[in-house]
Amino acid sequence: MALINEIAARGFSAIITLDSRQLLNTEERNALKDCDMAWVGMGSLDAHGIELHAEMTSVLVANMPTVIDLIDGRPKAIWLTSHHHRRSKPRIESL
């Protein structure tokens, strides 16, 4: 996938998204593997509008130390969950 290849070429080691369908798409999943990138996502959040952005930001900020530790140059999916803006253990799977 051109976008994933471009992101990797720019030196990024992970993408952060709410689009979990990317993992169901074989081409996108293979592109992540080929580029040794991590996919960071979160389950559905019970919010809309500005509240959605606030919830996404709080989940990312609370879990960023763990995410940084998990990004090790091996492709993987890191699923974050929202637990009232606290740090929680993410679910990890190999790509």
PDB file of N, CA, C and O in Angstrom:
ATOM      1  N   MET A   1       0.831  -1.168   0.000  1.00  0.00           N
ATOM      2  CA  MET A   1       0.000   0.000   0.000  1.00  0.00           C
ATOM      3  C   MET A   1       0.886   1.245   0.000  1.00  0.00           C
ATOM      4  O   MET A   1       1.801   1.378   0.812  1.00  0.00           O
ATOM      5  N   ALA A   2       0.601   2.115  -0.894  1.00  0.00           N
ATOM      6  CA  ALA A   2       1.446   3.291  -1.101  1.00  0.00           C
ATOM      7  C   ALA A   2       1.544   4.173   0.137  1.00  0.00           C
ATOM      8  O   ALA A   2       2.626   4.665   0.458  1.00  0.00           O
ATOM      9  N   LEU A   3       0.434   4.380   0.836  1.00  0.00           N
ATOM     10  CA  LEU A   3       0.458   5.260   2.001  1.00  0.00           C
ATOM     11  C   LEU A   3       1.341   4.690   3.112  1.00  0.00           C
ATOM     12  O   LEU A   3       2.131   5.422   3.707  1.00  0.00           O
ATOM     13  N   ILE A   4       1.218   3.418   3.390  1.00  0.00           N
ATOM     14  CA  ILE A   4       2.036   2.794   4.438  1.00  0.00           C
ATOM     15  C   ILE A   4       3.510   2.828   4.050  1.00  0.00           C
ATOM     16  O   ILE A   4       4.370   3.113   4.884  1.00  0.00           O
ATOM     17  N   ASN A   5       3.798   2.538   2.787  1.00  0.00           N
ATOM     18  CA  ASN A   5       5.186   2.610   2.319  1.00  0.00           C
ATOM     19  C   ASN A   5       5.745   4.021   2.439  1.00  0.00           C
ATOM     20  O   ASN A   5       6.904   4.197   2.814  1.00  0.00           O
ATOM     21  N   GLU A   6       4.938   5.022   2.126  1.00  0.00           N
ATOM     22  CA  GLU A   6       5.371   6.417   2.222  1.00  0.00           C
ATOM     23  C   GLU A   6       5.632   6.806   3.678  1.00  0.00           C
ATOM     24  O   GLU A   6       6.617   7.480   3.979  1.00  0.00           O
ATOM     25  N   ILE A   7       4.753   6.382   4.571  1.00  0.00           N
ATOM     26  CA  ILE A   7       4.930   6.682   5.990  1.00  0.00           C
ATOM     27  C   ILE A   7       6.220   6.046   6.505  1.00  0.00           C
ATOM     28  O   ILE A   7       6.979   6.680   7.238  1.00  0.00           O
ATOM     29  N   ALA A   8       6.464   4.800   6.124  1.00  0.00           N
ATOM     30  CA  ALA A   8       7.693   4.107   6.543  1.00  0.00           C
ATOM     31  C   ALA A   8       8.924   4.799   5.966  1.00  0.00           C
ATOM     32  O   ALA A   8       9.935   4.946   6.653  1.00  0.00           O
ATOM     33  N   ALA A   9       8.840   5.223   4.710  1.00  0.00           N
ATOM     34  CA  ALA A   9       9.973   5.896   4.065  1.00  0.00           C
ATOM     35  C   ALA A   9      10.315   7.212   4.765  1.00  0.00           C
ATOM     36  O   ALA A   9      11.458   7.666   4.716  1.00  0.00           O
ATOM     37  N   ARG A  10       9.335   7.812   5.407  1.00  0.00           N
ATOM     38  CA  ARG A  10       9.566   9.060   6.138  1.00  0.00           C
ATOM     39  C   ARG A  10      10.100   8.822   7.547  1.00  0.00           C
ATOM     40  O   ARG A  10      10.329   9.766   8.303  1.00  0.00           O
ATOM     41  N   GLY A  11      10.297   7.550   7.891  1.00  0.00           N
ATOM     42  CA  GLY A  11      10.923   7.231   9.166  1.00  0.00           C
ATOM     43  C   GLY A  11       9.986   6.907  10.312  1.00  0.00           C
ATOM     44  O   GLY A  11      10.431   6.747  11.448  1.00  0.00           O
ATOM     45  N   PHE A  12       8.701   6.809  10.033  1.00  0.00           N
ATOM     46  CA  PHE A  12       7.759   6.464  11.096  1.00  0.00           C
ATOM     47  C   PHE A  12       7.777   4.960  11.326  1.00  0.00           C
ATOM     48  O   PHE A  12       7.935   4.183  10.384  1.00  0.00           O
ATOM     49  N   SER A  13       7.616   4.553  12.573  1.00  0.00           N
ATOM     50  CA  SER A  13       7.641   3.127  12.904  1.00  0.00           C
ATOM     51  C   SER A  13       6.276   2.602  13.312  1.00  0.00           C
ATOM     52  O   SER A  13       6.136   1.421  13.627  1.00  0.00           O
ATOM     53  N   ALA A  14       5.265   3.469  13.309  1.00  0.00           N
ATOM     54  CA  ALA A  14       3.923   3.034  13.687  1.00  0.00           C
ATOM     55  C   ALA A  14       2.887   3.974  13.083  1.00  0.00           C
ATOM     56  O   ALA A  14       3.170   5.127  12.758  1.00  0.00           O
ATOM     57  N   ILE A  15       1.685   3.443  12.946  1.00  0.00           N
ATOM     58  CA  ILE A  15       0.553   4.282  12.593  1.00  0.00           C
ATOM     59  C   ILE A  15      -0.453   4.170  13.733  1.00  0.00           C
ATOM     60  O   ILE A  15      -0.581   3.120  14.362  1.00  0.00           O
ATOM     61  N   ILE A  16      -1.161   5.258  13.990  1.00  0.00           N
ATOM     62  CA  ILE A  16      -2.195   5.293  15.016  1.00  0.00           C
ATOM     63  C   ILE A  16      -3.506   5.570  14.301  1.00  0.00           C
ATOM     64  O   ILE A  16      -3.619   6.535  13.546  1.00  0.00           O
ATOM     65  N   THR A  17      -4.497   4.718  14.543  1.00  0.00           N
ATOM     66  CA  THR A  17      -5.741   4.816  13.782  1.00  0.00           C
ATOM     67  C   THR A  17      -6.919   4.259  14.561  1.00  0.00           C
ATOM     68  O   THR A  17      -6.747   3.509  15.522  1.00  0.00           O
ATOM     69  N   LEU A  18      -8.101   4.630  14.142  1.00  0.00           N
ATOM     70  CA  LEU A  18      -9.329   4.016  14.652  1.00  0.00           C
ATOM     71  C   LEU A  18      -9.878   3.007  13.648  1.00  0.00           C
ATOM     72  O   LEU A  18     -10.906   2.379  13.901  1.00  0.00           O
ATOM     73  N   ASP A  19      -9.204   2.849  12.518  1.00  0.00           N
ATOM     74  CA  ASP A  19      -9.679   1.979  11.438  1.00  0.00           C
ATOM     75  C   ASP A  19      -9.173   0.553  11.619  1.00  0.00           C
ATOM     76  O   ASP A  19      -8.154   0.168  11.046  1.00  0.00           O
ATOM     77  N   SER A  20      -9.891  -0.223  12.417  1.00  0.00           N
ATOM     78  CA  SER A  20      -9.473  -1.613  12.658  1.00  0.00           C
ATOM     79  C   SER A  20      -9.650  -2.479  11.416  1.00  0.00           C
ATOM     80  O   SER A  20      -9.108  -3.583  11.353  1.00  0.00           O
ATOM     81  N   ARG A  21     -10.395  -2.000  10.433  1.00  0.00           N
ATOM     82  CA  ARG A  21     -10.565  -2.762   9.183  1.00  0.00           C
ATOM     83  C   ARG A  21      -9.249  -2.902   8.425  1.00  0.00           C
ATOM     84  O   ARG A  21      -9.107  -3.790   7.584  1.00  0.00           O
ATOM     85  N   GLN A  22      -8.284  -2.026   8.721  1.00  0.00           N
ATOM     86  CA  GLN A  22      -6.982  -2.140   8.068  1.00  0.00           C
ATOM     87  C   GLN A  22      -6.361  -3.504   8.336  1.00  0.00           C
ATOM     88  O   GLN A  22      -5.661  -4.045   7.480  1.00  0.00           O
ATOM     89  N   LEU A  23      -6.610  -4.056   9.501  1.00  0.00           N
ATOM     90  CA  LEU A  23      -6.024  -5.348   9.849  1.00  0.00           C
ATOM     91  C   LEU A  23      -6.719  -6.495   9.132  1.00  0.00           C
ATOM     92  O   LEU A  23      -6.167  -7.591   9.037  1.00  0.00           O
ATOM     93  N   LEU A  24      -7.911  -6.258   8.631  1.00  0.00           N
ATOM     94  CA  LEU A  24      -8.630  -7.280   7.875  1.00  0.00           C
ATOM     95  C   LEU A  24      -8.235  -7.277   6.398  1.00  0.00           C
ATOM     96  O   LEU A  24      -8.451  -8.255   5.682  1.00  0.00           O
ATOM     97  N   ASN A  25      -7.661  -6.174   5.963  1.00  0.00           N
ATOM     98  CA  ASN A  25      -7.241  -6.029   4.573  1.00  0.00           C
ATOM     99  C   ASN A  25      -5.843  -6.643   4.426  1.00  0.00           C
ATOM    100  O   ASN A  25      -4.869  -6.134   4.981  1.00  0.00           O
ATOM    101  N   THR A  26      -5.762  -7.737   3.674  1.00  0.00           N
ATOM    102  CA  THR A  26      -4.498  -8.463   3.517  1.00  0.00           C
ATOM    103  C   THR A  26      -3.391  -7.578   2.972  1.00  0.00           C
ATOM    104  O   THR A  26      -2.252  -7.659   3.433  1.00  0.00           O
ATOM    105  N   GLU A  27      -3.710  -6.732   1.994  1.00  0.00           N
ATOM    106  CA  GLU A  27      -2.680  -5.860   1.409  1.00  0.00           C
ATOM    107  C   GLU A  27      -2.135  -4.872   2.435  1.00  0.00           C
ATOM    108  O   GLU A  27      -0.925  -4.655   2.508  1.00  0.00           O
ATOM    109  N   GLU A  28      -3.014  -4.280   3.219  1.00  0.00           N
ATOM    110  CA  GLU A  28      -2.560  -3.316   4.223  1.00  0.00           C
ATOM    111  C   GLU A  28      -1.782  -4.006   5.331  1.00  0.00           C
ATOM    112  O   GLU A  28      -0.757  -3.500   5.787  1.00  0.00           O
ATOM    113  N   ARG A  29      -2.270  -5.160   5.762  1.00  0.00           N
ATOM    114  CA  ARG A  29      -1.567  -5.920   6.807  1.00  0.00           C
ATOM    115  C   ARG A  29      -0.176  -6.330   6.317  1.00  0.00           C
ATOM    116  O   ARG A  29       0.796  -6.215   7.063  1.00  0.00           O
ATOM    117  N   ASN A  30      -0.071  -6.807   5.073  1.00  0.00           N
ATOM    118  CA  ASN A  30       1.221  -7.192   4.509  1.00  0.00           C
ATOM    119  C   ASN A  30       2.149  -5.989   4.353  1.00  0.00           C
ATOM    120  O   ASN A  30       3.357  -6.106   4.561  1.00  0.00           O
ATOM    121  N   ALA A  31       1.591  -4.839   3.990  1.00  0.00           N
ATOM    122  CA  ALA A  31       2.421  -3.631   3.867  1.00  0.00           C
ATOM    123  C   ALA A  31       3.008  -3.256   5.222  1.00  0.00           C
ATOM    124  O   ALA A  31       4.176  -2.878   5.310  1.00  0.00           O
ATOM    125  N   LEU A  32       2.204  -3.358   6.279  1.00  0.00           N
ATOM    126  CA  LEU A  32       2.718  -3.095   7.625  1.00  0.00           C
ATOM    127  C   LEU A  32       3.838  -4.071   7.973  1.00  0.00           C
ATOM    128  O   LEU A  32       4.865  -3.675   8.524  1.00  0.00           O
ATOM    129  N   LYS A  33       3.637  -5.347   7.649  1.00  0.00           N
ATOM    130  CA  LYS A  33       4.673  -6.356   7.920  1.00  0.00           C
ATOM    131  C   LYS A  33       5.934  -6.074   7.128  1.00  0.00           C
ATOM    132  O   LYS A  33       7.040  -6.109   7.669  1.00  0.00           O
ATOM    133  N   ASP A  34       5.762  -5.792   5.828  1.00  0.00           N
ATOM    134  CA  ASP A  34       6.919  -5.543   4.963  1.00  0.00           C
ATOM    135  C   ASP A  34       7.733  -4.329   5.425  1.00  0.00           C
ATOM    136  O   ASP A  34       8.949  -4.288   5.241  1.00  0.00           O
ATOM    137  N   CYS A  35       7.063  -3.351   6.018  1.00  0.00           N
ATOM    138  CA  CYS A  35       7.735  -2.133   6.478  1.00  0.00           C
ATOM    139  C   CYS A  35       8.134  -2.213   7.950  1.00  0.00           C
ATOM    140  O   CYS A  35       8.642  -1.242   8.511  1.00  0.00           O
ATOM    141  N   ASP A  36       7.901  -3.380   8.580  1.00  0.00           N
ATOM    142  CA  ASP A  36       8.206  -3.558  10.005  1.00  0.00           C
ATOM    143  C   ASP A  36       7.566  -2.466  10.868  1.00  0.00           C
ATOM    144  O   ASP A  36       8.194  -1.932  11.782  1.00  0.00           O
ATOM    145  N   MET A  37       6.324  -2.152  10.563  1.00  0.00           N
ATOM    146  CA  MET A  37       5.608  -1.105  11.286  1.00  0.00           C
ATOM    147  C   MET A  37       4.625  -1.699  12.286  1.00  0.00           C
ATOM    148  O   MET A  37       4.115  -2.806  12.110  1.00  0.00           O
ATOM    149  N   ALA A  38       4.382  -0.940  13.324  1.00  0.00           N
ATOM    150  CA  ALA A  38       3.356  -1.308  14.299  1.00  0.00           C
ATOM    151  C   ALA A  38       2.064  -0.571  13.949  1.00  0.00           C
ATOM    152  O   ALA A  38       2.086   0.563  13.471  1.00  0.00           O
ATOM    153  N   TRP A  39       0.961  -1.231  14.195  1.00  0.00           N
ATOM    154  CA  TRP A  39      -0.365  -0.640  14.043  1.00  0.00           C
ATOM    155  C   TRP A  39      -0.894  -0.407  15.451  1.00  0.00           C
ATOM    156  O   TRP A  39      -0.974  -1.341  16.249  1.00  0.00           O
ATOM    157  N   VAL A  40      -1.255   0.830  15.756  1.00  0.00           N
ATOM    158  CA  VAL A  40      -1.780   1.167  17.077  1.00  0.00           C
ATOM    159  C   VAL A  40      -3.213   1.641  16.893  1.00  0.00           C
ATOM    160  O   VAL A  40      -3.478   2.608  16.178  1.00  0.00           O
ATOM    161  N   GLY A  41      -4.125   0.948  17.544  1.00  0.00           N
ATOM    162  CA  GLY A  41      -5.526   1.314  17.418  1.00  0.00           C
ATOM    163  C   GLY A  41      -6.256   1.122  18.725  1.00  0.00           C
ATOM    164  O   GLY A  41      -5.702   0.639  19.713  1.00  0.00           O
ATOM    165  N   MET A  42      -7.498   1.508  18.701  1.00  0.00           N
ATOM    166  CA  MET A  42      -8.312   1.341  19.900  1.00  0.00           C
ATOM    167  C   MET A  42      -9.696   0.889  19.502  1.00  0.00           C
ATOM    168  O   MET A  42     -10.172   1.166  18.400  1.00  0.00           O
ATOM    169  N   GLY A  43     -10.330   0.190  20.418  1.00  0.00           N
ATOM    170  CA  GLY A  43     -11.687  -0.266  20.171  1.00  0.00           C
ATOM    171  C   GLY A  43     -12.630   0.919  20.056  1.00  0.00           C
ATOM    172  O   GLY A  43     -12.222   2.072  20.196  1.00  0.00           O
ATOM    173  N   SER A  44     -13.866   0.625  19.807  1.00  0.00           N
ATOM    174  CA  SER A  44     -14.824   1.709  19.633  1.00  0.00           C
ATOM    175  C   SER A  44     -14.939   2.512  20.928  1.00  0.00           C
ATOM    176  O   SER A  44     -14.983   1.956  22.026  1.00  0.00           O
ATOM    177  N   LEU A  45     -14.985   3.795  20.771  1.00  0.00           N
ATOM    178  CA  LEU A  45     -15.095   4.697  21.906  1.00  0.00           C
ATOM    179  C   LEU A  45     -16.519   5.235  21.952  1.00  0.00           C
ATOM    180  O   LEU A  45     -17.110   5.544  20.917  1.00  0.00           O
ATOM    181  N   ASP A  46     -17.051   5.341  23.130  1.00  0.00           N
ATOM    182  CA  ASP A  46     -18.432   5.769  23.306  1.00  0.00           C
ATOM    183  C   ASP A  46     -18.486   7.291  23.428  1.00  0.00           C
ATOM    184  O   ASP A  46     -18.813   7.833  24.484  1.00  0.00           O
ATOM    185  N   ALA A  47     -18.163   7.958  22.337  1.00  0.00           N
ATOM    186  CA  ALA A  47     -18.163   9.415  22.338  1.00  0.00           C
ATOM    187  C   ALA A  47     -18.333   9.900  20.904  1.00  0.00           C
ATOM    188  O   ALA A  47     -18.158   9.141  19.951  1.00  0.00           O
ATOM    189  N   HIS A  48     -18.672  11.160  20.771  1.00  0.00           N
ATOM    190  CA  HIS A  48     -18.849  11.774  19.447  1.00  0.00           C
ATOM    191  C   HIS A  48     -18.295  13.191  19.481  1.00  0.00           C
ATOM    192  O   HIS A  48     -18.171  13.794  20.547  1.00  0.00           O
ATOM    193  N   GLY A  49     -17.963  13.716  18.305  1.00  0.00           N
ATOM    194  CA  GLY A  49     -17.505  15.093  18.192  1.00  0.00           C
ATOM    195  C   GLY A  49     -16.242  15.352  18.996  1.00  0.00           C
ATOM    196  O   GLY A  49     -15.309  14.549  19.000  1.00  0.00           O
ATOM    197  N   ILE A  50     -16.235  16.494  19.677  1.00  0.00           N
ATOM    198  CA  ILE A  50     -15.055  16.891  20.441  1.00  0.00           C
ATOM    199  C   ILE A  50     -14.766  15.903  21.568  1.00  0.00           C
ATOM    200  O   ILE A  50     -13.609  15.709  21.940  1.00  0.00           O
ATOM    201  N   GLU A  51     -15.812  15.277  22.113  1.00  0.00           N
ATOM    202  CA  GLU A  51     -15.605  14.284  23.168  1.00  0.00           C
ATOM    203  C   GLU A  51     -14.839  13.075  22.636  1.00  0.00           C
ATOM    204  O   GLU A  51     -14.030  12.490  23.356  1.00  0.00           O
ATOM    205  N   LEU A  52     -15.090  12.696  21.375  1.00  0.00           N
ATOM    206  CA  LEU A  52     -14.357  11.593  20.765  1.00  0.00           C
ATOM    207  C   LEU A  52     -12.871  11.923  20.678  1.00  0.00           C
ATOM    208  O   LEU A  52     -12.024  11.094  21.008  1.00  0.00           O
ATOM    209  N   HIS A  53     -12.560  13.134  20.233  1.00  0.00           N
ATOM    210  CA  HIS A  53     -11.161  13.541  20.129  1.00  0.00           C
ATOM    211  C   HIS A  53     -10.503  13.595  21.506  1.00  0.00           C
ATOM    212  O   HIS A  53      -9.344  13.209  21.659  1.00  0.00           O
ATOM    213  N   ALA A  54     -11.235  14.068  22.496  1.00  0.00           N
ATOM    214  CA  ALA A  54     -10.685  14.108  23.858  1.00  0.00           C
ATOM    215  C   ALA A  54     -10.440  12.695  24.378  1.00  0.00           C
ATOM    216  O   ALA A  54      -9.413  12.441  25.006  1.00  0.00           O
ATOM    217  N   GLU A  55     -11.358  11.783  24.128  1.00  0.00           N
ATOM    218  CA  GLU A  55     -11.208  10.398  24.586  1.00  0.00           C
ATOM    219  C   GLU A  55     -10.020   9.728  23.888  1.00  0.00           C
ATOM    220  O   GLU A  55      -9.215   9.064  24.540  1.00  0.00           O
ATOM    221  N   MET A  56      -9.908   9.900  22.564  1.00  0.00           N
ATOM    222  CA  MET A  56      -8.780   9.330  21.826  1.00  0.00           C
ATOM    223  C   MET A  56      -7.457   9.856  22.371  1.00  0.00           C
ATOM    224  O   MET A  56      -6.524   9.086  22.600  1.00  0.00           O
ATOM    225  N   THR A  57      -7.379  11.154  22.574  1.00  0.00           N
ATOM    226  CA  THR A  57      -6.151  11.766  23.064  1.00  0.00           C
ATOM    227  C   THR A  57      -5.796  11.239  24.443  1.00  0.00           C
ATOM    228  O   THR A  57      -4.635  10.930  24.711  1.00  0.00           O
ATOM    229  N   SER A  58      -6.782  11.134  25.316  1.00  0.00           N
ATOM    230  CA  SER A  58      -6.495  10.669  26.679  1.00  0.00           C
ATOM    231  C   SER A  58      -6.036   9.219  26.686  1.00  0.00           C
ATOM    232  O   SER A  58      -5.143   8.858  27.453  1.00  0.00           O
ATOM    233  N   VAL A  59      -6.632   8.386  25.848  1.00  0.00           N
ATOM    234  CA  VAL A  59      -6.210   6.982  25.773  1.00  0.00           C
ATOM    235  C   VAL A  59      -4.770   6.908  25.262  1.00  0.00           C
ATOM    236  O   VAL A  59      -3.955   6.161  25.804  1.00  0.00           O
ATOM    237  N   LEU A  60      -4.458   7.677  24.227  1.00  0.00           N
ATOM    238  CA  LEU A  60      -3.100   7.656  23.674  1.00  0.00           C
ATOM    239  C   LEU A  60      -2.072   8.183  24.676  1.00  0.00           C
ATOM    240  O   LEU A  60      -1.018   7.575  24.861  1.00  0.00           O
ATOM    241  N   VAL A  61      -2.373   9.298  25.316  1.00  0.00           N
ATOM    242  CA  VAL A  61      -1.424   9.878  26.262  1.00  0.00           C
ATOM    243  C   VAL A  61      -1.199   8.930  27.437  1.00  0.00           C
ATOM    244  O   VAL A  61      -0.061   8.726  27.858  1.00  0.00           O
ATOM    245  N   ALA A  62      -2.267   8.355  27.966  1.00  0.00           N
ATOM    246  CA  ALA A  62      -2.146   7.460  29.115  1.00  0.00           C
ATOM    247  C   ALA A  62      -1.328   6.210  28.788  1.00  0.00           C
ATOM    248  O   ALA A  62      -0.631   5.676  29.651  1.00  0.00           O
ATOM    249  N   ASN A  63      -1.415   5.750  27.545  1.00  0.00           N
ATOM    250  CA  ASN A  63      -0.751   4.500  27.159  1.00  0.00           C
ATOM    251  C   ASN A  63       0.548   4.693  26.392  1.00  0.00           C
ATOM    252  O   ASN A  63       1.207   3.708  26.062  1.00  0.00           O
ATOM    253  N   MET A  64       0.938   5.930  26.098  1.00  0.00           N
ATOM    254  CA  MET A  64       2.112   6.162  25.259  1.00  0.00           C
ATOM    255  C   MET A  64       3.390   5.543  25.810  1.00  0.00           C
ATOM    256  O   MET A  64       4.162   5.004  25.016  1.00  0.00           O
ATOM    257  N   PRO A  65       3.674   5.580  27.121  1.00  0.00           N
ATOM    258  CA  PRO A  65       4.904   4.919  27.587  1.00  0.00           C
ATOM    259  C   PRO A  65       4.938   3.430  27.230  1.00  0.00           C
ATOM    260  O   PRO A  65       5.981   2.905  26.840  1.00  0.00           O
ATOM    261  N   THR A  66       3.811   2.766  27.364  1.00  0.00           N
ATOM    262  CA  THR A  66       3.736   1.345  27.022  1.00  0.00           C
ATOM    263  C   THR A  66       3.885   1.145  25.525  1.00  0.00           C
ATOM    264  O   THR A  66       4.599   0.241  25.092  1.00  0.00           O
ATOM    265  N   VAL A  67       3.229   1.966  24.732  1.00  0.00           N
ATOM    266  CA  VAL A  67       3.311   1.851  23.269  1.00  0.00           C
ATOM    267  C   VAL A  67       4.753   2.035  22.813  1.00  0.00           C
ATOM    268  O   VAL A  67       5.245   1.270  21.983  1.00  0.00           O
ATOM    269  N   ILE A  68       5.422   3.034  23.345  1.00  0.00           N
ATOM    270  CA  ILE A  68       6.823   3.277  22.959  1.00  0.00           C
ATOM    271  C   ILE A  68       7.686   2.067  23.291  1.00  0.00           C
ATOM    272  O   ILE A  68       8.544   1.679  22.498  1.00  0.00           O
ATOM    273  N   ASP A  69       7.464   1.471  24.452  1.00  0.00           N
ATOM    274  CA  ASP A  69       8.227   0.272  24.831  1.00  0.00           C
ATOM    275  C   ASP A  69       7.945  -0.907  23.905  1.00  0.00           C
ATOM    276  O   ASP A  69       8.826  -1.733  23.667  1.00  0.00           O
ATOM    277  N   LEU A  70       6.724  -0.989  23.381  1.00  0.00           N
ATOM    278  CA  LEU A  70       6.334  -2.123  22.546  1.00  0.00           C
ATOM    279  C   LEU A  70       6.806  -1.994  21.097  1.00  0.00           C
ATOM    280  O   LEU A  70       6.933  -3.000  20.399  1.00  0.00           O
ATOM    281  N   ILE A  71       7.063  -0.779  20.644  1.00  0.00           N
ATOM    282  CA  ILE A  71       7.504  -0.581  19.264  1.00  0.00           C
ATOM    283  C   ILE A  71       8.992  -0.906  19.205  1.00  0.00           C
ATOM    284  O   ILE A  71       9.834  -0.120  19.640  1.00  0.00           O
ATOM    285  N   ASP A  72       9.295  -2.078  18.660  1.00  0.00           N
ATOM    286  CA  ASP A  72      10.656  -2.592  18.686  1.00  0.00           C
ATOM    287  C   ASP A  72      11.171  -2.999  17.312  1.00  0.00           C
ATOM    288  O   ASP A  72      12.136  -3.757  17.207  1.00  0.00           O
ATOM    289  N   GLY A  73      10.528  -2.497  16.254  1.00  0.00           N
ATOM    290  CA  GLY A  73      10.979  -2.831  14.909  1.00  0.00           C
ATOM    291  C   GLY A  73      10.376  -4.108  14.362  1.00  0.00           C
ATOM    292  O   GLY A  73      10.643  -4.484  13.221  1.00  0.00           O
ATOM    293  N   ARG A  74       9.564  -4.778  15.165  1.00  0.00           N
ATOM    294  CA  ARG A  74       8.850  -5.959  14.673  1.00  0.00           C
ATOM    295  C   ARG A  74       7.393  -5.585  14.467  1.00  0.00           C
ATOM    296  O   ARG A  74       6.789  -4.949  15.331  1.00  0.00           O
ATOM    297  N   PRO A  75       6.822  -5.970  13.337  1.00  0.00           N
ATOM    298  CA  PRO A  75       5.439  -5.577  13.067  1.00  0.00           C
ATOM    299  C   PRO A  75       4.476  -6.220  14.062  1.00  0.00           C
ATOM    300  O   PRO A  75       4.578  -7.407  14.374  1.00  0.00           O
ATOM    301  N   LYS A  76       3.553  -5.418  14.546  1.00  0.00           N
ATOM    302  CA  LYS A  76       2.552  -5.930  15.483  1.00  0.00           C
ATOM    303  C   LYS A  76       1.373  -4.979  15.520  1.00  0.00           C
ATOM    304  O   LYS A  76       1.473  -3.818  15.126  1.00  0.00           O
ATOM    305  N   ALA A  77       0.260  -5.493  16.000  1.00  0.00           N
ATOM    306  CA  ALA A  77      -0.915  -4.663  16.252  1.00  0.00           C
ATOM    307  C   ALA A  77      -1.008  -4.458  17.755  1.00  0.00           C
ATOM    308  O   ALA A  77      -0.909  -5.410  18.529  1.00  0.00           O
ATOM    309  N   ILE A  78      -1.195  -3.234  18.151  1.00  0.00           N
ATOM    310  CA  ILE A  78      -1.319  -2.883  19.566  1.00  0.00           C
ATOM    311  C   ILE A  78      -2.698  -2.269  19.749  1.00  0.00           C
ATOM    312  O   ILE A  78      -2.984  -1.190  19.230  1.00  0.00           O
ATOM    313  N   TRP A  79      -3.547  -2.963  20.488  1.00  0.00           N
ATOM    314  CA  TRP A  79      -4.915  -2.515  20.739  1.00  0.00           C
ATOM    315  C   TRP A  79      -4.985  -1.838  22.093  1.00  0.00           C
ATOM    316  O   TRP A  79      -4.691  -2.452  23.118  1.00  0.00           O
ATOM    317  N   LEU A  80      -5.373  -0.579  22.098  1.00  0.00           N
ATOM    318  CA  LEU A  80      -5.525   0.159  23.349  1.00  0.00           C
ATOM    319  C   LEU A  80      -6.996   0.173  23.751  1.00  0.00           C
ATOM    320  O   LEU A  80      -7.884   0.140  22.900  1.00  0.00           O
ATOM    321  N   THR A  81      -7.239   0.222  25.046  1.00  0.00           N
ATOM    322  CA  THR A  81      -8.610   0.308  25.535  1.00  0.00           C
ATOM    323  C   THR A  81      -8.734   1.504  26.460  1.00  0.00           C
ATOM    324  O   THR A  81      -7.761   1.953  27.066  1.00  0.00           O
ATOM    325  N   SER A  82      -9.935   2.000  26.551  1.00  0.00           N
ATOM    326  CA  SER A  82     -10.210   3.149  27.407  1.00  0.00           C
ATOM    327  C   SER A  82     -10.729   2.662  28.749  1.00  0.00           C
ATOM    328  O   SER A  82     -11.761   1.995  28.824  1.00  0.00           O
ATOM    329  N   HIS A  83     -10.016   2.995  29.790  1.00  0.00           N
ATOM    330  CA  HIS A  83     -10.450   2.684  31.150  1.00  0.00           C
ATOM    331  C   HIS A  83     -10.413   3.966  31.964  1.00  0.00           C
ATOM    332  O   HIS A  83      -9.571   4.140  32.845  1.00  0.00           O
ATOM    333  N   HIS A  84     -11.335   4.851  31.655  1.00  0.00           N
ATOM    334  CA  HIS A  84     -11.451   6.125  32.373  1.00  0.00           C
ATOM    335  C   HIS A  84     -10.128   6.882  32.393  1.00  0.00           C
ATOM    336  O   HIS A  84      -9.715   7.417  33.422  1.00  0.00           O
ATOM    337  N   HIS A  85      -9.479   6.916  31.241  1.00  0.00           N
ATOM    338  CA  HIS A  85      -8.260   7.698  31.018  1.00  0.00           C
ATOM    339  C   HIS A  85      -7.060   7.185  31.814  1.00  0.00           C
ATOM    340  O   HIS A  85      -6.068   7.898  31.964  1.00  0.00           O
ATOM    341  N   ARG A  86      -7.140   5.979  32.312  1.00  0.00           N
ATOM    342  CA  ARG A  86      -5.999   5.398  33.016  1.00  0.00           C
ATOM    343  C   ARG A  86      -5.233   4.509  32.059  1.00  0.00           C
ATOM    344  O   ARG A  86      -5.760   4.036  31.052  1.00  0.00           O
ATOM    345  N   ARG A  87      -4.005   4.300  32.396  1.00  0.00           N
ATOM    346  CA  ARG A  87      -3.165   3.391  31.628  1.00  0.00           C
ATOM    347  C   ARG A  87      -3.687   1.978  31.825  1.00  0.00           C
ATOM    348  O   ARG A  87      -3.988   1.582  32.951  1.00  0.00           O
ATOM    349  N   SER A  88      -3.796   1.227  30.767  1.00  0.00           N
ATOM    350  CA  SER A  88      -4.266  -0.151  30.840  1.00  0.00           C
ATOM    351  C   SER A  88      -3.371  -1.012  29.973  1.00  0.00           C
ATOM    352  O   SER A  88      -2.649  -0.511  29.111  1.00  0.00           O
ATOM    353  N   LYS A  89      -3.423  -2.295  30.207  1.00  0.00           N
ATOM    354  CA  LYS A  89      -2.579  -3.204  29.451  1.00  0.00           C
ATOM    355  C   LYS A  89      -3.172  -3.400  28.048  1.00  0.00           C
ATOM    356  O   LYS A  89      -4.304  -3.864  27.915  1.00  0.00           O
ATOM    357  N   PRO A  90      -2.411  -3.049  27.003  1.00  0.00           N
ATOM    358  CA  PRO A  90      -2.925  -3.226  25.644  1.00  0.00           C
ATOM    359  C   PRO A  90      -2.884  -4.698  25.218  1.00  0.00           C
ATOM    360  O   PRO A  90      -2.105  -5.491  25.747  1.00  0.00           O
ATOM    361  N   ARG A  91      -3.727  -5.038  24.264  1.00  0.00           N
ATOM    362  CA  ARG A  91      -3.684  -6.366  23.652  1.00  0.00           C
ATOM    363  C   ARG A  91      -2.745  -6.265  22.464  1.00  0.00           C
ATOM    364  O   ARG A  91      -2.831  -5.325  21.674  1.00  0.00           O
ATOM    365  N   ILE A  92      -1.847  -7.236  22.338  1.00  0.00           N
ATOM    366  CA  ILE A  92      -0.836  -7.213  21.293  1.00  0.00           C
ATOM    367  C   ILE A  92      -0.955  -8.478  20.456  1.00  0.00           C
ATOM    368  O   ILE A  92      -1.143  -9.569  20.995  1.00  0.00           O
ATOM    369  N   GLU A  93      -0.847  -8.334  19.145  1.00  0.00           N
ATOM    370  CA  GLU A  93      -0.845  -9.513  18.266  1.00  0.00           C
ATOM    371  C   GLU A  93       0.174  -9.301  17.162  1.00  0.00           C
ATOM    372  O   GLU A  93       0.402  -8.175  16.718  1.00  0.00           O
ATOM    373  N   SER A  94       0.773 -10.373  16.730  1.00  0.00           N
ATOM    374  CA  SER A  94       1.723 -10.307  15.617  1.00  0.00           C
ATOM    375  C   SER A  94       0.967 -10.033  14.334  1.00  0.00           C
ATOM    376  O   SER A  94      -0.159 -10.498  14.153  1.00  0.00           O
ATOM    377  N   LEU A  95       1.584  -9.284  13.451  1.00  0.00           N
ATOM    378  CA  LEU A  95       0.997  -9.066  12.135  1.00  0.00           C
ATOM    379  C   LEU A  95       1.460 -10.196  11.264  1.00  0.00           C
ATOM    380  O   LEU A  95       1.105 -10.254  10.087  1.00  0.00           O
TER     381      LEU A  95
END
